[in-house]
């Protein structure tokens, strides 16, 4: 149960007990719980597609492969694939699909190595508990410049439907990696920051048959409404006690809603550094300047916890 007074740590159990998957070593950090793929159509269709304000060009992601596709609207779509070396010699790896935020200057896949240290963990971080499959793939999808009053790129989370173009685009790029045989279909995860965290949660709910778990930092509450009998996909949610863009209180309202649905959630309420805070910061002590800065401060020191949480979940 979510505790208002204590540190944010939620671990609600699913109505269906997951099956433990042997990790291959008694000393492995990851013990995976495998669950059956969820049903499609578990969210209520709502909203209308956002209009595109302008075309967003090819991202300049260094030391990565840029994937390209035209979505059903005809718009060019891109994603940057960050991968460990000698990928062809490895077994299929866990795949982390990353959705960037919508802050101008940080609103494309190049923000991943700028704001996070996930890229440095690609080669050796163990998400499976099996030494033979250390490492993971990081697929950073680029959003579009939508009619939301900002020139930056973002994701259309208000259009909750199977034909959501951002969902369809993510599906396309994931399919490419599955067809190549480099990604593990049972270990696909969605992660995001800010509005991208909202998209990560939305994608997980739209594709519970594909996404084993999601993670997000400073997410707004997704408009998607879960309506299946079982709980929505497991999630790791980190947020700041002081945030002027997405308030601490609003995040916790969403966490309570997930708790009522029986969702498994690991939540971290953080101060300005990587330490947990017991409560949201009072508004008179959270200036707009400080809160804006905190909103952009991805918790690098807690990434290992995020990755371990993701790795502890897989689809059967």
Secondary structure by P-SEA (a helix, b strand, c coil): cccccccccccccccbbbbbccccccccccbbbbbcccccccccccccbbbbcccccccccccbbbbbbbccccbbbbbbbbbccccccccbbbbbbbbbccccccccccccccccccccccccccccccccccbbbbbbbbbccccccccbbbbcccccccccaaaaaaaaaaaaaaaaccccccbbbbbbccaaaaaaaaaaaaccccccccccccccccccccccccccccbbbbbbcccccccaaaaaaaaaaaaaaccbbbbbbccccccccccccccccccaaaaaaaaacccccaaaaaaaaaaacccc
